[in-house]
Amino acid sequence: MTAGTVIALDVGGTVMKGAVFDRAMNVLAETSRPTLRDRGPDAVVKSVLTALEELAAHPRARTAAAAGLVVPGMVDAQTGTALWSENLGWTDVPFTELAVARTGLPVAFGHDVRVAALAESRLGAARDRDDVVFLAIGTGIGAALIVDGNLLEAGGYAGEIGHVRVAGSEPCACGGHGCLETVASAAAIARRYGERSGRVADGAAEVLARARGGDPVARAVWQEAVEYLAQALAIGSSLVGPELVVVGGGLSLAGDDLLVPLARRLDELLTLQRQPSLAPAALGDRAACLGAGLLAWELA
């Protein structure tokens, strides 16, 4: 099929980002809308389909050949099904079927973190690297594994690093306890600071700002998050031997306040294993949407 554009939608825990791309992956149009997760999973699914429909109807998308849709949680890309999402609440949603019906376009479907890793490997920080862990830290924590140049999917189950057990008995939405997400996600950092200090923090960025200002509780919460992230990455390094860890998601905006102590602690934990370098994601919060566009072009 020959056409000049594709549409792409990245469904996040709080916001959906959409775009129209040309073949050179230039952005011709962009959209953003809330995910509406507070209204329940049915409302989120409806909002996703409406966002896709509106993108397909955009004047710059008149020549669209395909659509790319990426979502969080557990995903079976082969069947086009969102199996489960702890943050959005859905189970077994046949997104490819639903999206094709709403847009009239072929739809490529995938997992947000794996697709973001695809974009970083082709366009960003992981270009020319064969063995990479892409670690996304935001509302939740997920990873994508590139081994010998191939993205590891394992039926949609690979990369659930956020549910590696690292600490205590904190209950997790997955049904487990002590998962990495409960202590080191951006949401967990803000929550844990509030529980210990009795003061509300408007996200992990505010906790970090207070830590920089000398707040001992904020410092402790931040340092603990770094420690648990390092422990989980040490396990991942032992299993798949990455040469590079790319850190993305909202928490990556902390820059050296996250990457420097994380790299230092990871080096301390690893012995005979390959010592990966750490780098911030080059594509920022655009990575998953760009990856969705790349998937769409593969289908076009």
C-alpha positions in Angstrom: 0.0 0.0 0.0 1.4 3.4 -0.9 0.4 6.4 1.2 2.0 9.4 2.8 1.2 9.1 6.5 0.4 6.9 9.4 -1.3 7.7 12.7 0.0 6.6 16.1 -1.4 6.6 19.6 0.4 6.0 22.9 -1.9 5.3 25.8 -0.3 6.2 29.1 -1.4 5.9 32.7 -2.7 9.4 32.8 -2.4 10.9 29.2 -2.8 9.6 25.7 -0.4 11.1 23.0 -1.3 10.9 19.4 0.5 11.9 16.2 0.4 11.8 12.4 3.8 10.9 10.9 5.2 11.0 7.4 7.6 8.4 6.1 10.6 10.3 7.5 8.9 10.2 10.9 8.3 13.9 10.9 5.4 14.9 13.1 2.6 16.5 10.9 0.1 16.8 13.7 -0.1 16.0 17.5 -2.9 15.5 19.9 -3.1 14.8 23.7 -6.0 13.9 25.9 -6.5 12.5 29.4 -6.8 8.7 29.7 -9.8 9.0 32.1 -8.7 6.0 34.2 -10.6 7.4 37.2 -13.8 6.6 35.3 -13.1 2.9 35.0 -11.7 0.6 32.3 -14.7 0.8 29.9 -14.4 4.6 29.8 -10.7 4.3 29.1 -11.3 1.9 26.2 -14.0 4.2 24.8 -11.6 7.1 25.0 -8.8 5.3 23.3 -11.0 4.4 20.3 -12.4 7.9 20.1 -8.9 9.3 20.1 -7.9 6.9 17.2 -11.0 7.8 15.3 -10.3 11.6 15.7 -6.7 11.1 14.6 -7.8 9.1 11.5 -10.2 12.0 10.6 -7.5 14.7 11.0 -6.9 16.7 7.8 -3.2 15.7 7.8 -4.1 12.0 8.0 -6.2 11.8 4.8 -3.5 9.7 3.2 -3.0 7.5 6.2 -2.1 3.9 5.3 -2.1 2.4 8.8 -2.4 3.1 12.5 -0.2 2.1 15.4 -1.6 1.7 18.9 0.4 1.0 22.1 -0.8 0.4 25.6 0.6 -0.4 29.0 0.2 -3.6 31.0 0.4 -7.1 29.6 -0.1 -7.3 25.9 -0.4 -10.1 23.3 0.7 -8.3 20.1 0.1 -11.3 18.0 -3.6 -11.5 18.8 -4.0 -7.8 19.3 -5.2 -8.1 22.8 -4.5 -6.1 26.0 -4.4 -8.9 28.5 -4.3 -6.9 31.7 -3.4 -3.5 33.1 -3.1 -2.8 36.8 -3.2 1.0 36.2 -6.0 1.1 33.7 -8.0 -1.8 35.0 -8.9 -3.7 31.8 -8.6 -7.3 31.0 -8.7 -9.1 27.6 -9.6 -6.1 25.4 -9.4 -7.0 21.7 -7.9 -3.7 20.7 -6.8 -4.5 17.2 -10.3 -5.7 16.2 -11.9 -2.7 17.9 -9.5 -0.2 16.4 -9.8 -1.5 12.8 -13.6 -1.3 13.1 -13.4 2.3 14.3 -10.7 3.7 11.9 -11.1 1.5 8.8 -7.3 1.2 8.8 -4.9 -1.7 9.3 -3.8 -1.4 13.0 -0.4 -2.4 14.5 -0.7 -3.1 18.2 2.0 -3.4 20.8 3.2 -2.8 24.3 4.2 0.8 25.2 7.6 0.0 26.8 8.7 -2.5 24.2 7.7 -0.2 21.4 9.5 2.7 23.1 12.6 0.5 23.2 12.1 -0.1 19.5 12.1 3.6 18.8 15.2 4.2 21.0 17.0 1.3 19.2 16.3 2.8 15.8 16.2 6.5 16.4 17.6 7.2 19.8 20.0 6.3 22.6 20.3 2.6 21.8 21.2 2.9 18.1 23.9 0.4 17.0 23.5 -1.6 20.3 22.5 -5.3 20.3 22.0 -6.0 24.0 19.9 -3.4 25.8 17.5 -3.0 28.7 15.1 -0.2 28.3 13.7 0.8 31.8 10.6 3.0 31.9 9.9 4.5 35.3 6.7 6.5 35.6 3.3 5.7 37.1 4.5 2.1 37.0 7.8 0.4 36.1 8.3 -1.7 33.0 11.3 -2.9 31.0 11.9 -4.0 27.4 14.8 -6.4 26.6 16.7 -6.4 23.4 19.0 -9.5 23.2 21.3 -10.0 20.2 19.5 -7.3 18.4 16.0 -8.9 18.9 13.2 -7.6 21.0 12.3 -10.3 23.6 8.5 -10.6 23.9 7.8 -14.2 25.3 4.1 -14.0 24.5 3.8 -10.6 26.1 5.3 -11.7 29.5 8.9 -10.4 29.2 10.1 -7.3 30.9 7.8 -7.2 34.0 10.6 -5.9 36.1 8.2 -3.7 38.1 7.0 -6.9 39.7 10.3 -8.3 40.8 10.1 -8.6 44.5 12.7 -6.4 46.2 11.3 -5.1 49.5 9.1 -5.9 52.4 5.4 -6.7 52.3 3.9 -3.6 50.5 0.9 -4.8 48.6 0.9 -4.4 44.8 -2.0 -4.1 42.4 -0.7 -7.2 40.7 -1.7 -9.3 43.8 1.9 -9.7 45.0 3.8 -7.9 47.8 7.1 -6.0 47.9 7.2 -5.4 44.1 9.7 -2.9 42.7 6.7 -0.7 41.6 5.6 -0.3 45.2 8.8 1.4 46.3 10.5 2.9 43.2 7.9 4.1 40.7 7.3 7.9 40.5 3.9 7.3 42.1 5.4 5.2 44.9 8.1 7.8 45.7 5.5 10.5 46.2 3.2 8.2 48.2 6.0 6.9 50.5 7.2 10.4 51.2 3.7 11.5 52.2 3.3 8.5 54.4 6.5 9.2 56.3 6.5 12.9 56.4 2.8 13.6 56.8 3.1 16.1 53.9 1.7 15.8 50.5 4.2 15.9 47.6 2.9 16.6 44.1 4.8 13.8 42.4 8.3 12.4 42.5 9.8 15.6 41.1 8.7 17.5 44.2 10.2 14.8 46.5 13.5 15.2 44.6 13.3 19.0 44.9 12.8 18.6 48.7 15.7 16.1 48.8 18.0 18.6 47.1 16.9 21.1 49.7 18.0 18.9 52.5 14.7 17.3 53.6 15.9 14.1 55.3 12.7 12.1 54.7 12.8 13.0 51.0 16.5 12.0 50.8 15.8 8.7 52.4 12.8 7.9 50.1 14.8 8.8 47.0 17.9 6.8 48.1 15.8 3.8 48.8 14.2 4.0 45.4 17.6 4.1 43.8 18.7 1.1 45.9 15.7 -1.0 44.8 16.1 0.0 41.2 19.8 -1.1 41.3 18.9 -4.4 42.9 16.3 -5.1 40.1 18.7 -4.1 37.4 21.4 -6.3 38.9 19.0 -9.3 38.6 18.3 -8.3 35.0 22.0 -7.9 34.2 22.7 -11.4 35.5 19.9 -12.8 33.3 20.4 -11.1 30.0 23.8 -9.3 30.1 22.9 -5.9 28.7 25.7 -3.6 27.4 23.4 -0.6 27.9 20.5 0.4 30.2 18.4 3.2 28.7 16.3 4.9 31.4 13.1 6.5 30.2 9.7 7.5 31.7 8.9 10.5 33.8 11.5 9.7 36.5 14.3 9.9 33.9 13.8 13.7 33.9 15.7 13.6 37.3 18.8 13.3 35.2 22.1 12.8 37.1 20.2 12.8 40.4 18.9 9.4 39.3 21.5 8.1 36.8 24.7 8.8 38.7 23.8 7.1 42.0 22.0 4.3 40.1 25.1 3.5 38.0 27.3 3.7 41.0 25.2 1.3 43.0 24.7 -1.1 40.1 28.5 -1.3 39.6 28.9 -2.2 43.3 26.3 -5.0 43.0 27.7 -6.6 39.9 30.8 -8.8 40.1 31.5 -11.2 37.2 28.5 -9.9 35.2 28.8 -7.6 32.2 28.9 -4.0 33.5 26.3 -2.0 31.5 26.5 1.7 30.9 23.5 3.8 31.7 22.0 6.5 29.5 18.9 8.6 29.5 16.3 8.0 26.9 17.0 10.3 23.9 13.4 10.5 22.7 11.8 11.4 26.0 8.1 11.0 26.4 7.7 10.8 22.6 9.4 7.3 22.4 6.3 5.2 22.6 4.3 7.3 20.1 7.3 7.3 17.7 7.5 3.5 18.1 3.8 3.2 17.4 4.4 5.1 14.2 7.3 2.8 13.3 5.0 -0.2 13.8 2.4 1.4 11.6 4.8 1.9 8.8 5.9 -1.8 9.0 2.2 -2.6 8.4 1.6 0.0 5.7 
